[in-house]
Structure formats: C-alpha cells, structure tokens
Amino acid sequence: MADRAFSGVWVIAEEKQGKILDVTLELLTEGRKIADRLDVELGTVLVGNYPEELGEEMVSYGADLAFMVTCPNFNDLDMPLYTKILTSIINHHKPEIILFGGTALGSQLSARVAARLNTGLSAHCIGLDLDEKGNLLQIVPGFGGNVLVTITCPNHRPQIASIMPGVFRKNPPLQRRGKVIVLAPENIQPDPEAPQLIETRKRETRGVPIDRAEVVVAGGAGMGSSTNWFLLEELAGFFHGAVGSTRPPVDEGWIEEESMIGQSGKSIRPNLYVGVALSGEMQHTVGIMEAKTIVAINKDPKAKIFQIADYGLVGDYLEILPLLIYEFKALKERKQALG
C-alpha cells in the first residue's frame, strides 16, 4: 500500500532565457486543481541560480511553496547532479505526486528521478485525473497510439508523470499568498566529467510559434519529400499561420523538431487545423484534439484523419494545394482591388 507519509503535489519547473516555461505554468494550473481536490499543498522546484522573482511568479500561478534551489556552477546538462539534487529534496519533503513537463529535459529527468526513487513513471501524458482513493490517473496513448490507456501507481510513492506541453491551459496569474524558499544543498558537487555549457544562442524562428498560431497547416509522411514542403508554407502564409508536422518529416529532416505535433511533440489549439498527406495516427491526433475546425487532405479515403475531421478532401495534395493557393491568391487580389 502507499506510504501515508507522502503528501502534496509538486511541479518540477523549467526556465529558459530568464523565463519560466509555459508548460511549467500549465502544470501549476492543473496541479492547483489536483492539490485542491486532495486538500494538500502545491509545491514547485526550480534548480539553478535564479532570482526569487521567478519563485514569486510561480506562486502567482498557484504554488503554495516555491523552492528555489541554488547550486554553484550548476548547469542542466549535468544530469547526474540534477537528479541527485531533486531526489535529495524529494526524499526529504516526500510529495505524493510529481509532475514534469514533457520537454527534452523533463523527459530525461523524470525517468532518472523515478528510477532513483524506485517508483513508476507515465511519460507524455495527455490527461490527469484522480480515482476515488486519491490515486493519480495518468492517461497516455498506448499500443502504438491506437488506444488511450489509464495508468495508476497505487502501491508506490511518489507518483510521477510527464505531461506534453499544451495539454492544459494556464490560468492568468493572481495575487496570492505563498512562500518562496531558497535552498542550498550541502555536499552535492557538480560532476567534473559532465558536459559543460559553453554558450546559449537563441534559435531564429520563422513566423508564429506553432502552439500560438490561429491557423496550422501540417504535413505528414505522404508529402514524400521536402521538395513540396513550400506548398504548406505558402498556404499557411495566407492566414499568417504556422506549419507543423507528424514525426516522420522531422526524422527525415524536412522540418525542425519544434514543429512536431502530437504525443512526442506539442499540443495545439488553433481555430483551423489543416492536415495534409498524413494518416491520422493517434500519436499525432492527440495533439490536435483542441482544434476548433479540422480539415483533412489525403488521397486515401480510409485514412484515419477523416474520422476526426470536420471537412475532408480526398485527392492528391499536389493537385489540391495549388488550387487552394490559386483561389486564396485571387481572393486576396480582389480584396486589394476593392481597397
């Protein structure tokens, strides 16, 4: 049975270029709901040498306790040190539930921490809930993405889950009372053999970030190659939208990983989503379920994407997209002519 000494919900925070990541703020919003249902405190942990203002920001998003863990010469590439710091604090405070963002860092870190604590981990969750006994219900795509599976960890604590960015909505910050606690772990030193951070450079991005775009045009493996990817970009451009993809185009190098939608990528909530030459496997579609309108273009009338689409076009995208682009160009020209 679970150890009743464990109590509380924690969110492991991430920062980038001086800002708390949106996925952390999303998890604080959801964590607040779970903590309230369990009648426990919501805590959050940020490891690194950061100003207390970041802790205060996390309090404004729902945290009762914001632990700011300082460590000389810390860098988040030192996974053994990062893991050691977190497991030490977790063993001391014993939170019952720990939530990580399903980012590259969070995915690595959550697996390491779960292994050190001898407990389970549900990765890339797309939903959370509680059962009648207060156990965390962790909803993930399973069996090749064909079904949704609910996982529980009733006999081990803490319960650990990583959640895809964009699954939950963040609430606006509020003026609320909470504590920012600065911790300085003793006898924990950086590994001299760990990778060292030399410098950081901001990636140049084109257009609107995919998780903020009102219109998203996504391509799949059926595009065949990167040669015709410009058609997606041109179509998205009419709406000042963004271009996304399934995993195969990312693996092939046709588009950057930041544009991947789905279980291993991002969840999006555009007003309009257009899926082109993609089959509609659950690994991708779990990331578009909050789209208001879904349009599918595929030459296979039995493609799974049509099962969730509001509108569907059966045909070769090489014939359909140029026609759509032509019509949108003509419409734009007519509007310009009318002033």
N, C-alpha and C positions, 0 to 999 in steps of 0.2 A: 504493500500500500504506500501511497505518497506520504512523505515526511511532512507533518503538520507544522514543523518549524519554519518551512518556507512560506513567505508571504510577500505580495507586491508584484507589480508589473513593471518591467524595465524595457526601455528602448535604448539600444546602442547607437549613439549619434555619429554622424559623419559630417565633415566640414570640407569645403573646397574653396580656396582663394578667399578665405575670411568669411564665408557664408555657410550657414547650416544648410545641408542638402534638403530639397523639398521632400524626399522620401522620409527623412527623419521627422519632419513636421507632420507629414501624413500619418506616420505611425504614432506620433504623440497624440494626434486627434483620436485615432482608433483605440490606442492604449488607454486614453482617458475614459472612453466608454466601457472598456473591459474592466478597468480598475473600479469604476463606479458600481458596476454590476456585482463585483466581488467584495465591494466595500473595503478596498485596500488602497495603498498609496501608489502613485505612478512616479517612477524614477527614470532618469536618463543619465547616461555616462558618455562624456566626451574626453578622449585621451589625447593629450598633446599640450603644447604651451600656448593657450588661447586666452583672450581677455574674458573676464567674468561676464561681460555684456552678452556673450553668446549663451551663457547659462541662464541669464535673465530672459533672453529671447525664448529659450525652450520652456521656461516656466510660463511665459505668456501663452504658449501653445498647449498647456495642460499639465506640465510636470509639477509634482509636489516637491520633488528633490532633484536637483541638477548637480551631479558630481563632475567637477572639473579636475581631471587627473593630470598633474604635471609630472614630467619626466625629462631630465636633462638630455639633450641630443636625441630626442625621440623622433623617429620617422615611421610612417605607417607601412613602409616596405619591410620592416623588421617584424615579420610575422611571429616568430617565437617570443619576442619581447611583448608585443601587443597581446598575444594570447596569455602570457604569464600575468600581465597586469590585470586583464579582465577576469581571469579565473580567480586570482587572489581576492579581488574586490567582491566577486560573486560569492565565493566561499564564505566571506565574512558577513555579508548582508543577507544572503540567501533569498533572492527574489524567486517567486514561483513561476513566473512567465518572463521570457526574454525575447524581444523582437529585434531582428536585424533587417536592414534594407537589403533587398536582393540585388545589390550592386556587385561589381567585380570584387571590391574589398570586402563587403559584407558577406558574400558567398564563401570566400576563403576563410574569413574569420569565424563565422558561425560554425563551420564544420570543425575547425580546430578546437574551439571552445567546447562544443558538445562532446567531442572525443575526450578532452581533458576532464570533463565533469562526469563522464560515463553516463550520458543521457542521450535521448533521441533528438533528431533534427528533422523538421519538414522544410524542404527548400522550395523556393519560388512559389509560395502560397498565393492563391488568388482570392482567398476569403478566410475569415476567422469567426469563430463563434464559441459559445460555452455550452456544455451539456448540463443536465440537471444537478450533477455533482460538482460543477465548477471546473471540470477539466476543459482545457483548451481544445477546441475542434479546429483542425488545420486542413483547409481544403486545397487540394492540389490536383492538376491534371495527371492522370495515370494511364498505364497500359498503352504507351505510345501516344498519349494525348487524346485517346478516344473516349475516355470517361472522366468524370470528376470523382476523386476519392477523398473521403474524410478520414483523417488520421488523428488518433489520440495517443497520449503518453500517460496513462493513469498511474503507473507504478514507479515512475522515476521523476525526479525534480532536479533542476528546473525544466520546464517545458520550453523548448527553443524552436523558433520558426523564423525563416527569412521570407520577406514579402516583396513582390515585384513593385518597382516604382509606378505610381499612378493608379494602383488598385483602390486606394482610399483617397477621399478628398480631405484636404487640410482645412480646418476651420480658421476664421480670422483670429489674430492674436487678441487676447483680452488682458485687462489689468487684473491680475490675480495674485494671491499670496502664495509664495513658495520659497524654498531655501536653495541658495547656491552654495555648495560645499566644495572647497578646494582640498584635494587630497594629494599627498606626495609620498608614494610608496617607497618604503625603505628596502635596501638590499636587493633591488632589481636594477640591473645594469644592462645597457644595450649590448647586443652580440657584436663583437668586432668583425665577425665574418659575414654579418648581414649585409644585404645590398644597401648602398648609400645613395641618398637623394642629392644629386648634383645641382639641378635646377628644374624649375617648372616653367612650361610655356603654355599659354592659352591657345587652345585649338581654334583655328579660324573656321567658323561655321557659316554656311550659306543659308540665307533666308530665315524663316521662322523655325524655332525648335519644334520637333515633331510632336512633343507632348503638350504644346501650347497652340498648335495650329488649328484653325477652324475647319480647314479642309485638308485631308490627307489622301494622297494617291499612292498606293502601294503596289509593288511588283513582286512576282514570285519566280520560281524556277522556270516556269513556262515562257518567260521572256527570252530564254535561250542563250543570251549573252549580254554583255554590257553595251553592245553596239546600238541597240534601240532604246536604251535607258533614257535618252534625251526626250523621248515622247512623253514619259511620265513627268519629267521636269517641266516640259512645256505646258502640259495640261494643268499641272498644279499651279503653274505661274499665273494662269488666268484668275485664280482665286486668291493669290498671294498665300498659297498653301505650302505644304511640305511633302517630301517624297519619303515613303517608308518601304519596308520590305519584310519578307519572311527570312528565315535563317539561310537557305541555300545561296541567295545572292550575296549575302555577307561573307559566307565561306568562300565563295568564288572571287571575292574582291571587287564586285561590281559596285558596292556601296559601303559606306562606313558602318561600323557596328552600332554607333549611336542611333542609327535609323531603323534598327530591328524592332519589330513589334511582336509581342507575344510572351510566351512562358519564360523565355530567357532574355527577353528584351523589355520593352516598355508597354504599359497600358495607356491607351489614348481615349479621349472623349471629344472628338471633333463633331461639328454639325453634319459634315459629309465625309464619308469614307468611300473611296473607290478602290476596289481590289482587282488588279489586272494580272491575268495569267498565273493565278495562284489557286491551289486546290481547296483550301479552306480547312486544313487540319486544325485540331483543337489547340495544338501548340501555338498557333498564330491567332486563332479567333478569340482565345481568352483575353487577348489584349485589345479587342475592338468591340466588346460587348456593350460598352457605354456610348458608342457612336449613335447619334440620333438617326442618321439615314445611312444605309449601306447599299452600295451599288457594286455588282459583280460583273466582270467581263471575262469570259472563259469559253474556249471552243468546245469544251466537254460539257454537254447538258447535264451530266450526272455529277459534276464537281460539287463537293460538299459546301462550298461557299454559297451556292444558290439556296441552300436550306435556311440560311440566316439572313439572306439579302432581302432588302425591301424592293429593289429593282434589279433585274438581270438582263444582260445582253449575251446571247450565245453566238460566238463567232471568233474569228482570228483577230487578235488585238492589233495586228499590223494593218488590218482593214478598218477596224472600228476607231482606233485612236486618231488617225489622220483625219477622218471625217468629223469627229468631235472637235478637234483642234481647228479645222477649217470653219466650222459653224460658229465657234466661240470667237474666232478672229473676225468673221463677218459681223457678228453681233456687236463686237467692240467698235468696229469701224462705223457701223450705223449709229451707235450712241454718240461717237465723237462727231459725226457729221451733223447730228441734231443739236450739238452743243451741250 
